[in-house]
Structures are given as structure tokens and as C-alpha cells.
Amino acid sequence: MAGAKDKPGRNCPRCPRLVAFRKEWRNKEPSWFNAPVPSFGPVNAKLLIIGLAPGLQGANRTGRPFTGDYAGVLLYETLLHYKFARGQYCAHPDDGLTLTDCRITNAVRCVPPANKPTPTEIATCRAFLKETIDEMKNLRVLLALGRIAHESALDALNEKKSKAPFRHGGRYTLGKLTLFCSYHCSRLNTNTGVLTPDMFAQVFHDIREYLAH
């Protein structure tokens, strides 16, 4: 078994259920990425955004976090508005979009069935999240999108969940890092009004102000 510092290879064997699902979709859609999705953005960034897992027809298809599905539209439009990205988001990885002082990763690197990783899969993949955090020497802010990403980030930082309960718009100082929280920008959350574009924008406004000071 590869160590965390090797990062998950294309055929990472750690989670049998996710391996089987990956193989199934490689057979169905051989032109898709269908592999653990790497982080996107510069390693020297001050902001790390943590999502849940690749979407089946989003990052699992394209190979770039939040690219090709509905959640990516709101995320990348907001990043562009707050100058955390440059270029134009066209929902494919060769659209020329670049991130500025921002990096995006997922708590779980492989697409899970029904977009629901198991607790064991989340824990197994946490070594890669921890390594991503550790290698970012200029990191100041984590933004967790959703409860699972929030709690996985706390575990990666060896922090108690009671110290930083998940709530939209939450902000917690954890040693040298500050953890911000947002509801996930999924179609379900936005269609039901759980998360509005204005609510999402406010989180990035607060992060931008925090980094400016």
C-alpha cells in the first residue's frame, strides 16, 4: 500500500467499494478521467477549499475539482468575482482557468456511489487531505464546503469537533490556521434555498477581508 506522501495514484487500492465503482465507470465511459482527482491550484496558496468528493459527471469525468457539474458553476463564478481565479470557467479542464492564491481539494479523492462516501472511506482518504494541508507552507485559511469536509478537516488538524461545530458562516481559529464554513454549493442546496448565491458570496467576502488584514 502506498504511503500518503505518494498521493493516491490512478489505481489507488485503499477503498474496495470505490475501486469497484471506478472500474465500473472506466468500462462504461473509458474516455472519462475515472481516477482519484488531484488538488487544483498553487501549493503556495493562502486559501484551501475542501469539498466532499468528485461528482460522477463532474470531476470524475473531467479530472479537475468542481469542473463539469452544477456546483462548479457557482464556485468558480464566485472565485472569479473575488479574484481568487483568473480566466473564464468553461466547465472543462483545458479552459485556461487558473487559481490565484487559492487551491481546491476534496475530503475523498474518488467518486463514491450516490455521492455518499462511507465513514471508513472518509477516514482512509484523510491521510491525503492532511498531506495537502501540510505541504501548503503559506496556508492561512481553510474553507470547508459542507459538514463532512468540515469534520474531516478538523480530524486532519487533530482538533476536537466540539471546539468548532459546523454552521454556515462559521469561523474558527485553529492554531495558525482559520477555518471558515459554508454549506456545500450543490444543486440540491441551491435549488432548495439552503444556500443562496449571496450567502455563498458573503463567505468569500469575509475570507478576502480576513486575508487583507
N, C-alpha and C positions, 0 to 999 in steps of 0.2 A: 504494500500500500504506500502510495506516495505521501510524503510529508506535506504539511500545509505550505511550506515555503516553496514547494514546486508548483503551487497553484493547481487548480483542477485541470487536468489535461482533457483533450477531446473525448477520451473514453474513461473518464473518472469512474472507478468501480464502487465508490463508497456507499451508495444508496440503491439497493437492488430494485426497488419499485421504480425509481426514477430512471435507472439504466434500462429497464424493460420498456418503459414508456418512450424513452429516447429512441430505442431500436425500432419500436413500432412506427414512430413517425419518420424515421430515416427510410423505412420501407415504403411508407405512404407518400412521402414528399422528399425524395433524395436531393433535390436542389436547395432545400432549406438548410439553415445552419445546424439545428438539431444537436446541440452540444452545450456544455457549461458556458454561459455568457460572461465574457470578461468585463471588468470595470471600464468605463469610458471617461476620458478626461485626464488632465495632467496630474502626475503623482505629487507635484509640489503645490497643489491647490490648498486653499484655506477652508473650503467647504466640501463636505462629503455628504451626498444624498443617498439614503439607503431605502430601497424599495423592498418588496416582498420576494418576488421570483419572476422569471421571464414569462411573459404571456405566450400562449401557444402560437398564435398567429402574429405576435409582435416580435419581441426579442428572440424567441426561439426560432422564428423564421428568418430574421434579418441579422442576428448576431450582435446587435447593439442595444443596450438597455433602453426600454421605453420607446422603441422605434418600430413603427408599423401598426400600433394599436391606438385606441382612443385615449388612453391615459397619457401617451406621449405627446399628443397634440397640446393638451393643457400644460403639461410640464415644460415642454420646450418653448412654447409661446411665452410662458412666464419667465423662464430663464433668459430669453432674448430681451424681454422688456426690462429686466433688472440687470442687464449687462453681464450676466453670467455665461452668455453664449454669444457667438458671432456667426453670421451667415444666414441661411434660410433652412428651416426644417421641412424636408420633403418626404419624410417617412421611409427613407431608405439610407443605408449606412454610407453611401458614397455621395450624399447630398452636399458635402463640403462643410457641414455644420461643425464648429469647434466650440469647446467649452473654455471659459475664461475664469481661472481661479476656482473652478468647480469640478467635481468628479462625481460620477454616478455608479453605484454598485447595487447588488441585491443581497438580501439575507440568505437566500437559497439561489444557487447559480443555475440549476437545471429546472426546466419547466415541469411542474407537478400536475398530475391528473386533476381536472376540475379546478385548477389554480389553488389547490389546498395542500401544501406540504404538511407532513406529519411532524409532531414534536421531535421525533428521533431524527428526521431529515434536517430539520432546522438546526438541531444541536450538532449534527455531523458536519454541516457546512459552515458552522460558526468559526472554525479554525481559519477559513479563508477570509471571512469578514474581519477577524482580529488581525490577520496579517495585512489586509488592506489598510486598516486604521494605523497599524504600527509603522508601515512604510511611508506614510504621509507626514514628513517631518515638519511641515508648515501648517498642519491641520489645526484649526481653531474651532470649527463648528461642524456638528453632525446634524442632519435633518432626517428624521425618521418618518417615513410615509406609512402610517398605519401602526396598529398595536403590535403586530408580530415583529416588524422591523424595529420598533422602539424597544421591545423587550429583548430582542436578540442583540441589539447594540449595547444595552445595559449589561447583558451577560458577557459580551466580548470585552467590556471595560471592567468586569468584576465588580459591578455596582449592584446594590440591592434595589429590587423593583419598587419596594416601599418608599425608597428615597426619591423616586422620580416617576410617579404614576402617569400613565398615558392620558393626555387630554389635548384636544386640538388647540393650538396656540400656546402650548406649554413651553417653558424654557427652564433648563436646569443647568447649574454649574457643577461639573464633574471633574475636579482637578483642574487641569489646564484646558479642558475642552468644555464647550457649551452645547448641550443637546436641545434642539428645537423639535417640536412635534407637530404633525399635521395629519388629518385624515388622508387616506390614500386617494389619489386623483383618478380613481377608477370610474368607468362609465356608470356603474351602479350607484356610487356615492354622488356623482354629479347629477345624474338623472333624477334621483330621489331628493335632491336638495340637502343631503347631509353635508356636502361640500360644494360651495359656490365658487366661481372664479374669483370673486372679491375676497372671500375667506382665504383662498389659496394665495392670492397676491399679497395679502397682509402679512403672511408668514415670511415671504421673501423680502418684503419691505422691512420687516423687523430684523431679519438676518443682515440685510445690506446696511442698515443703520448700526447694528452691533459691530460689524466688521469695520465700519468707518471710524468707530471710536475705540 
